């Protein structure tokens, strides 16, 4: 198939291959050339064979054929009246979807103080750099002397704290089931009969059981993992500010089936041996040394694939968690650490937002926004009931548990409740002194395409109104929700907002749609084969994913060209880019950390 002028301009240095047979005397244009994006498939099928003497597209444009040439034939100088002379330009730097390259050379950077109160930074032309010039605000450090500033604000780059959240992490050493719910001397005791009261919260729950699983006892069978939630409670203020107590060393895990034993799941389920079915240490999961309180729900027959069924299980579990929260409020135990979270503005820095697409497709795809208690259920609103429209939260509200995850999508790509209270992208963007994180937008993914487009347009309007300089857009799951994921990227792109997409794609979840703005993409997959592997929390946003995404956003905003991905998924790309951004060896595929 021939290519458009726009595609041609993107692939000037790709081999020039005729899409169809062309006759002597033809002047070569875009309409005569094959799409370079198809070359890998054509070579694999044996229809195309590239040769060392193949010319590039920019070398043949406007030249005339001296003889007839067959389809899918590389153009060489022997068949042309002339070959265009082209200037050799080094490839641009990238941070993700590229093939593994040799180590980058040191950048040549020169800084000067300008009279306009800006530092001028010029990255000279090195082997792999075309050159980059930036003007950034002068901030005087110890002993530094800033140039006089007369026409720009004095507070450029200054950190302004809007509100503060303190999370006190309380040490818990043991969990027991007993006759009453208490917390004493680092031990949580839960009334074993509380389940009788909890199931009264929703008639769809037919039975509820509790047990305690210690770290060395995880090789036991579990039904599908619906959620992992921390124990956290407000002791001062509301979500996003004041003081929150968070239990360290203990989490709740919700599992569920219906009365016929059908797993409460949608695309894949995670039943099996618990030590094999969770990515321990990932943001949404239990950590290696956590004690797990398992709450197992049996819901009414045939309700597991409806919104009310899973919600009933979450609501009944939350009744039990609330009893522990109430004890935690007054417990004066050992504080392991105090986590100070700040909503801040950095005047003059690039304004960015994080957009998190969450499930909202009307069956069991639902989430609760802004409950009364951190990671709770009561008092919150469901994104499906809100029409899946974009909702803007502060970073602190997210870090204080403003999202309770109800979705039962594929286990590996599901971001469970614990994920949001320690979301790596929120943490990374908030801490980055070069950026100004405006907020976090949550937008649901409807089922119907017309609704997807309507919601996405609302997101585009919001991004425009926020007057941002860049954004990162993520999604959990894959397939249907990739339609709106790509539309969201397009809404940002057509408004000239630099955008980076983050998703599980790999082999199984390859994008079903695309657009010209989806060029800076980050892969979440951590399965060796590139599949949804039914391991809870495996292929979600991790610290290394966040690090790559943030660096890529900076590159895109700086005008650094992002090279196209390889035609087929290859985890060596991620390894190479993890090395580029300084991720530890333990996060590389070769370390054996992948499942």
N, C-alpha and C positions, 0 to 999 in steps of 0.2 A: 504494500500500500504506500502511496506517495505521502509526503509530509507537508505540513503547513509552513508558512514563512516563519511563524513563531517557533515551531519545533526546530526548524533549520538553524535559527539564530542561537538556539541552546546547544547545538551539536556541531558547530563549525569545525571542530577538530576531530570529529569522528570519521571513520572511513566512509568514502563515497561509494555507495552501492546502488546500482540501477534497480528500481522496483519492477520494471517491465522491460521487455525488449524495446530497444530504441535504434532508429535508423541513422545512417550516415547523414551528416548535415545538421543534426539537432543541436540547438544551443541549450546547455544543461541549466535547469532551474530546480526549485524545490519540488515541483510536480513530478520530476523524473527520478527522485531519490527515495530509497527505502528508509523507514523509520529505524534509527539506531537502537531504539528501545527493544526491537524485535531480534537483534542480532544473535543474542545468546540462544534463543529458542531455535532460530534458523540454523545455527551452527550445530546444535545438538541433534537436530533432525537430519543433518547431512545436506541440507539445501544450500548452505552458504559456506564457503571456505575463504577466509581472509588470507591475503598474501603479504609478504614484507614490502612489496613495491606498490601496495594500494595507496592511492592518494586520499587526502582528506577532503571534506566537503568544501572548505574555504579555498582549496587549491583548484577545484574544478568548476566552480560556479561561473557561468558566462562563457565557458570554453565550448568548442564545437567538436562533435564526434567526427573522426576521419573515416570510420567504418561502422558497420552494424555491430551492436553489442547486445548479448542475451540478458534476460532478467536475472537478478541476484548475482550479477558479475561485478567484482571490484573494478573500479576505473583506474587505469594505469596511464602513464604519460604517453605510451605508444599509440593510444587510440585518440589522442587529443591534439588539437592544433596548437595549444599552449597550456602551460601550467602557471597558475597565479603564484606570485611570490608572497609569502606570508611571514610575519614576524613571530619568532619563537617567544612565547610568554610562559612563565612558570605557572604551575598549577596553584590554585588557591588552597588555603588552609581550611580544614574542616574538623569537626569534633565527633561526628557519629557515622552515619550510613555511608561509609567508604571502605575500600579494600585496605588491608593492613599495609602500612608504608614503613620505610626505614625511619629511624629517629629523626625528628625535625632539627634543623640547624638552629643555632642560637640566633635570636632576633637582634637586629641592630636598632637600638632605640636611642633617640636624642631628645632631650627635654630642654626647653628654654622658657624663661619667664617673659610673658608679654605685658605690655603696658595696659591691656584691657582687663587685667586681673585673671587671665587664663594661663594655664601651663600648656604650651604647644608640644605635643608628642608626635614625632615622626618615626614610623617604623620603616626603615629603608628596605630596598629591594634585595632580599636574600634569595637563596636558591628556590625556596617554595613560597615566597611572599611577594605579591605584586606591589606592596607598599601600602601603608595605612597612615593617615594623618588624623589626629584627634586634638581637639581643644577641650581641656577639662578645667574645672575651677581650681584656683590656687588655694591650698589649705596649708597654712604655715605650721610645721611641726616644731619639735624642740630645736632651737637654735636656727631655724629657717627664717628667712626674711622674705616676705611676700611683696610683690610689686604693688605700687599704689593702685587703689581701685577707686574709680570716680563715677563710673556709669553702670555698675552692676551691684546687686544687693550684697551686703556684707555677710549674709548668713548662708551663702551657697554651700551645699554639702553638709550643713549643720544638722545634727541629730536632734529631733524634737520628739519627746515622749508624750504620746496622747493619753495612754492608760497603761497600767501595769497589772499583770497577773502573777501571783506567786503560787507555785505548785509545790506543796510540801510532801515529799515522798516518805511514807511511813513504813518502817520495817516490820514485816510479819514473818514469823519463823515456822508456823504450823497452822493447820486447819483441821478441825474436828467436827463431827456431827454429835449433838448432845440433846439436852432437854430444853435449852434456851439459847437465844442468839446474843452473844457477848463478844467483846474483844478485851482480853486481859493478858498482860505480860507477853505481848507479841504473838498471841494465839487467838485466831478467830474460831469461835464455836458457833455453829448454826443449828438451830432447833430442827431436828430431823422430821418433826411433824408439821413444819411450816408449809410443806407441799400441799397439805390438805386445805389450807387457807388460800394458797396461791392459785390453785386450779379454779377457785370461785371467781377469779378475775375475768375468766372467759369460758363460756360453756363449750367452745370448740375443743378445748384441751380436755382429753379424757383421763389422762394420768400424767404424773410428773414425778421423777425420781432424782435424787441427789447422791453423788458419791465423790470422794476425794481421791485424786490421782497424783502421786508423788513423782518427781522426775525420774527415779529409777524404776518406776512401775508402768511405763508407758507402752510396753509391748502387750497391750490388751485390745480386744476388739472394740470398735466404736461405730456407731451409726454415723451418717453423714454430718459433717461439721457445719452448722448453720451460722455460727458467729463465735467470736472471741471478744469478750468485753472486760475492761478494767473495772476495779472498784474505786470510785472517786466520788467526792461529795463537796458541795460548797459549804464553807464555814464563814465566809464573809463575801458580800457582794453578789452579783449575778454572773452568768456565763460571760467570760472574756475579761473579767477584772476581779479584784479582791483576792481572796485566798481560797485555794482548793486543796483538799487532802487527797492524795493518791496512794493506794496500797502498792508497795513493791513486793514482788515475789509470789503473788497470787493473782489468778485471773479466773473468770467464769467462762465456760465453754458450753454453748447450747447445741444439742443434737436433736434430731427429730425424725419420726416416721408417722404414717397414718395408721389407722386401726388394722389395715390389711398388711402392714409392714412395708409399705411403699416409702422409699426415702423421700424426704422433703428436699427436693433439688430441682434444677431445671436443666442445665447443660452439663451433665456429668455430676457425679456424687463422690464423696470422700469417705465412704464407709470402708473399714479395714482396720489394720493394726495402727493404733494411734501414733506410735513412734515413726511410722512410715508415711503418715497422711497429713503432716503439717510441716511447713517450712519454719522450724523453730528459729527465733531471732529476727525474723522479718517483722516489719512494723505492725502488721495486723495480727500477729500470731503470739503464742506463748513463747517466752524466752527459754533458754536451755535449762535453767534452774527453777523455773516457776512451778509452783503447786497449782494444779488445775482442779477447780470445782466444776464437775460435770453435771449439767442440768439436762435431763433427757425428757422430751415431751412426746406424747402420743396424741395426735389430733384426730378429729372426726374423719371418717372415711371420705375419700375424694375431695378433701379440702386442702390437701398439701400443695396443689397447683393453683390455688386461688389466693388473692390478697388476704382474706380474713384468717386463713389457716396458719401460715407462718407468723402473722402479726400476733395471733393469740398466744403462740408459744413464746414469743419475745416478751409479751406483756406479763405473762405469768412468771417467767424467769426474773423480770425486772422487779416484781413484787418481793422476791427473795433478796435480790441485790439491795433493794431499798432498806430492808431490815438491817443489813450489814452497814449500809451508809449511815443510818441513824445512830448506830453504835460508834462508827468511826468519827462522827462529828465531835463527840465528847472524849474520845480516846487521846490521851496525852502520851503517846508512845515515842520511840526513838525516831527522829527525823534523819534519814540517811543523807538527804540532800535537799536543798531548796532550789527550784528551777524558776528563775526570773524571766518572764515572758513580757515583751513590750510591743505595743502597737506604736509605731513611730513613723515619722515623716523625715525624709532626707532631702531637703530643698535643693533643687538643681540637679539631682541625680535622675537617671532615666526612670520614669514612672512605669511600673509593670504590674500586671495582675496575673494570678493563677486561676485558670478556669478548670473546674473538675466536673466532667460530665458523669452523672450518676444514673443508675437504672430507673426507669419510670414507665415501663411498658404495660402496666395495668394488670398483670397476672400476679406473680409473686415478686415482681420488681418494684420495690418501694423502699423509701428511707424516711426517717423521722428527723426533722430539722428543728433545732433550738428547743429541746426539752427543758424542764426546770432544773434537773440534776445533770451533771456531766455524764454523757453517754447513756442517758436514761431514755425513758419512753413517755412518761406522763408529762402533759403540757406541751408536747411537740406537735408539729404539723407535718403531714406527709406530702412529699413533693408531687406525687400523682394527683392528690386532691387539690393542690395549688396550680394544677395545669402544667407542671414541669417548667414553669417560667424561671429564668435566671434569678437567683437570690444572692445578694452580696453580703458576705460576712467579713468581719475583721480577722486577721491572722490569729489574734488571741481567742476569739470565739471558737475557731476551729480547734486550736490547741487545748481548749478547755472542754472539749467533748460536745460540741454543738451538733454532731451528726451521730445518729444511731442507725447502723446498717441493717436493713431487713432483707436485702436482695439475696436470692439463692441461685445466682448464676454459676458458671463453672468455678469450681473451688480454687484453681490456681490463680485466676485473674480477679477473684472477688476481694475487694477491699473491706475487711471486716471492721467492726466498730472500733477496735483498738488501733487500727491503722490511722484513723483521722486524728486521734488525740496526740499522735506523734508522727504526723505526716512529714516525710523527709523534704518534700519540695517546699512546704510551708516553712519548715525550720530553716532550710538553706536560703531561701529568698529573703526571709526576715532578717537573717544574720549577715547577709551580704552588704558590706559597707559601700559598694559601688552602685547599688540599686535602691529604689524607693518603692517598696511593696505597698500598693494602694489597698489591696484587699483580695479576697478569695471568692470567686463566683461559682456557685453550684447550679448546674442546669440539668434537668432531667432529660431522658431519652425516650420520647413517646414511641408508640408502636406504629402509628399510621404516618406515611410519608408527608402528607399535607401538614400534619401537626408538627412533624420534625422541622419542616421548613419555617413554619410560623414561629416556633420557639427559637430557632436559630436566628431569625431576623430580629427578635427581641434582644438576643444576646449581642448581635452586631451593633444595635442602637446603644446598648449599655456601654459597650467597649468604646464607641465613639464619644459618648457623653463623658466618660471618665478621662478622656484626653490622654490616653496612655502612649508610651513609646515602644511597648512590646508586651507580649503575653506568651504564656505556656498553656497549652490546652491538653488535658489528659482525659482518658476514658478507661473504665474497667470493662472487662468482657471484650467481645469482638463480634463481627458479623453484622447483625441488624443495626447495632448502635454505631458502627463505623460510618453509616450513612450520614447521621447528624454530626458525628465527629469531624468528618471531612467538610461538611457544610459550615461548621463553626470556624474551621481554619480559613475557609473561603470568605466568611463574613469579616474576619480580621484582615485578611490579605487584600481584599478589594478596597479597604479603607486605608491601605498603605501602612498597616500596623505590622511590624515584624512579628512572626509567630513561629513557635516550635510545637510540634505535636508529639505526644507521648502515649504509646499504646502497646499492647501485646499484638503482634502480627506473626512474626516468625514464619513457620511453614504452614501451620493449620489456620492461622487467623489472618492470612493475607488480605489486604484491603480490597473490598469489592468495588469501591469507587475511588475517584481521585480528582484533583484539580491542580491548576498550575501553581497554587500557593503552598501545596503540601510538599515542600522541598526539604525542610529541616525537620527530620523525624527521629525520634528516639525509641529504641526497642526495649521492651520490658522482659522479654522471654528469658527464663532461666531453666528451660528444659533442653536436654541435649538434642532431642529430635525435633524441637520446635513445636511441641504439641501442648494442648491443655492436658496436663498429666494427672489431674484429680488430686493434687497435693495442695491443701488449703494454704493460700497466701503465698504461693511460690513465685508467680510471675506478675508481681505488682510493682509499684514504685518503691525502690530501695534507695539507700544512700548513694550508691554508685549511679543509679538511674538519674537521681536528682542532680548529682554533680555534673553529669554529662549534659543534661537538659539546660541547666543554668549557664554553663559555659557556651553551649550552642546558641542560646538566646543572646548572650553578649556578642558573639561573633556575628550573628545576623543583624543585630542593631548597629554594629560597627561597620557593616557593609562587606564583611568577609564572605566570599562566595562559598556556598556549601556544595560540595561535589555530590553527584547523584549516587544512590545506593547501587550495590551490585544487583544484577538481575534476579538472582536467587538468594534467599536468606543464607547468611553465613555468620556464625557467631564469632569468627575471627575478627570481624569488624568491631564488635563490641569489646573484645579483648584489647584490640589496638587502641581504641578510644578511651577505655578505662585507664590504660597506661598513660595516655596523653594528659589526662586530667588528674593523674596522681592517685588513683584508687589503689588500695593495697592488693598484694598478690592473692590474698584469700578470696577476693571477689572476682577473680578471673576464672574462666571456664576450665582452664588446664589444671586448676588446683583441686578439682574433683568436687567442688561445692554444688555443681549442678546435679539435678535429680535425673 
